Amino acid sequence: MLKVQSVTKTFHPGTVNANTALDNLSLHLKNGDFVTVIGGNGAGKSTLLNAIAGTFSIDEGSIVLDDVDITNLPEFRRSAFLGRVFQDPMMGTAPTMQIDENLALAARRGQKRGLKWGMKREEQERYRELLKTLELGLEDRMSIKVGLLSGGQRQSLTLLMATLKKPKLLLLDEHTAALDPRTAPKVLEITQRLVEHHKLTTLMITHNMRDALHLGNRLVMMDGGRIVLDISGEEKKNLTVSDLLARFSAASGKEEVSDKLLLSK
Amino acid sequence: MNFLLTFIGTLPGAVTQGLIWGLMAMGVYVTFRVLNVSDLTVDGTLATGGAVCVMLVRSGVPVGLAVLIAFLVGLLCGLSTAFLHTKWGIPAILAGILSQLALYSVNLRIMASKANVSISVDRYTLLISQRYVREPSLCNPLFVLIILTVAIIAMLYWYFGTESGSALRATGANPRMARAQGINTDFQITLGLMLANGMVALAGALLAQYQGFADVNMGRGAIVIGLAAVIIGEVLTQKIFINFALKLLAVSIGSIVYFLVLQVVLQLGLNTNDLKLISALIVAIFLALPHFSQRMKKGQNNGGKKSA
């Protein structure tokens, strides 16, 4: 389904700041895979997601999605196949536009945008029903500006927008990391429900080891721009956090796991 | 009493100028507020619009067609800035300054190397002229301008409600989100800059007719007047004008208020050489208003909860 093949990306090449964020990395996803990605700061997790999304061009390798080579497609064209939710709740929505307007924009992802009216009446009914499923009361406030919503509400809305038009691949970049501890589980729950309902192939970065173990059918751990662990199926189900830490030390050759990893229980 | 009479006497002129510049300011609104880009091309574009219109009318082209062509040339001015910005990666403000500078030479070329070309309402049929500004007849420029203003607000309102217009708004509101939703943001920025400069050139064509000449310097400081109109309009109406069409109307109102204030200041004894200084001051004051009102609010809240 998704074939990331031997991808390398170096930022600031030829300078003292040269940083190889992705190092000959390969990752293949099967249809319906829900992969959680963990790793310390600077491991290249976000870079991997952004490479797939086309935020920048990669130096070497190829990215193929459903037999379409998207390696050289500009970001906005790839978006036709991708649903994305960012870490920053401000990133995924247009703050000065209404809730329903944001949804209408997302409903047209990958379509030509012409001179037809931007939102049909029957769409609004559909959005109202969809917003109800979030259980945040947003269905009664569809005409308020998204800028007035809380971080959790925005991320939930962004999730809805990312899946409104079924994407081939859902990319979640630590989308609960910036939320308060009470909101984060709620957004994760919505994530899980949407992924299961639409049977989405998903790549989710997280800093939270428990979430990484609890969610999805496959777990990938990154370090230094490479994948150092790839666990799926039964093996993943039986894994504990301490197993994971031990496997990480063994795989990466590092005695200690980075602070950030330890901090997130 | 005398002061008041003189002021009333200058009212029609101020309102008419306000409406012309209001059209220009709506172009500024499209870039500054909708697209979130500060476009400085407009100083050049305004003169380009005037120059194109005047030269065409003088060579026998019907005035309506001349205005239309001025609009189209304005689109090209926007395109050049958009090209420098999106294809060559030059920051928008710099790209605008470069276009503006280049346009100065272009404008002189258009006007056959003359800095000033006149167009008399006695010899040519014009849409509007300063001469009839006090006449209570259909020749009065107010009629044409009000119709144009309403028509352009209606068209912009319609366009920004369409799928294409929504994509443009999203690009201004959050370009990363727009790209994630499959919107070609470079294309939208290009579209917005073209549209805005087209409107500015249209205003330039009208201004040249109104004052009876095109001048290579007529656009100097235009961006400041445009911003003034946008901001004054917002400050005066933000509580009551929520609808997009009303927000555009507010720009026109802001422009009229600007020219009224200018009139008063001039009557207080300052001369026309001081105009640019006064303009800059008026804009600075209105730009600062939101800042100071926020500070005031913070001051009041200090004892209680923190403001968000």
Chai-1 contact restraints between the chains, C-beta under 6 A:
chainA,res_idxA,chainB,res_idxB,connection_type,confidence,min_distance_angstrom,max_distance_angstrom,comment,restraint_id
A,E75,B,R179,contact,1.0,0.0,6.0,A-B,restraint_1
A,F76,B,R179,contact,1.0,0.0,6.0,A-B,restraint_2
A,F76,B,G182,contact,1.0,0.0,6.0,A-B,restraint_3
A,F76,B,I183,contact,1.0,0.0,6.0,A-B,restraint_4
A,F76,B,N184,contact,1.0,0.0,6.0,A-B,restraint_5
A,S79,B,A180,contact,1.0,0.0,6.0,A-B,restraint_6
A,S79,B,G182,contact,1.0,0.0,6.0,A-B,restraint_7
A,A80,B,G182,contact,1.0,0.0,6.0,A-B,restraint_8
A,R84,B,A180,contact,1.0,0.0,6.0,A-B,restraint_9
A,M91,B,R176,contact,1.0,0.0,6.0,A-B,restraint_10
A,G92,B,M177,contact,1.0,0.0,6.0,A-B,restraint_11
A,T93,B,M177,contact,1.0,0.0,6.0,A-B,restraint_12
A,A94,B,A170,contact,1.0,0.0,6.0,A-B,restraint_13
A,A94,B,A173,contact,1.0,0.0,6.0,A-B,restraint_14
A,A94,B,N174,contact,1.0,0.0,6.0,A-B,restraint_15
A,A94,B,M177,contact,1.0,0.0,6.0,A-B,restraint_16
A,T96,B,A173,contact,1.0,0.0,6.0,A-B,restraint_17
A,M97,B,A173,contact,1.0,0.0,6.0,A-B,restraint_18
A,L105,B,A170,contact,1.0,0.0,6.0,A-B,restraint_19
A,L105,B,Q181,contact,1.0,0.0,6.0,A-B,restraint_20
A,A106,B,Q181,contact,1.0,0.0,6.0,A-B,restraint_21
A,R109,B,Q181,contact,1.0,0.0,6.0,A-B,restraint_22
A,R109,B,G182,contact,1.0,0.0,6.0,A-B,restraint_23
A,G110,B,G182,contact,1.0,0.0,6.0,A-B,restraint_24
A,R113,B,E163,contact,1.0,0.0,6.0,A-B,restraint_25
A,R113,B,S164,contact,1.0,0.0,6.0,A-B,restraint_26
A,R113,B,A167,contact,1.0,0.0,6.0,A-B,restraint_27
A,G114,B,E163,contact,1.0,0.0,6.0,A-B,restraint_28
A,L115,B,T162,contact,1.0,0.0,6.0,A-B,restraint_29
A,L115,B,S164,contact,1.0,0.0,6.0,A-B,restraint_30
A,K116,B,E163,contact,1.0,0.0,6.0,A-B,restraint_31
A,G118,B,G161,contact,1.0,0.0,6.0,A-B,restraint_32
A,G118,B,T162,contact,1.0,0.0,6.0,A-B,restraint_33
A,G118,B,E163,contact,1.0,0.0,6.0,A-B,restraint_34
A,G118,B,S166,contact,1.0,0.0,6.0,A-B,restraint_35
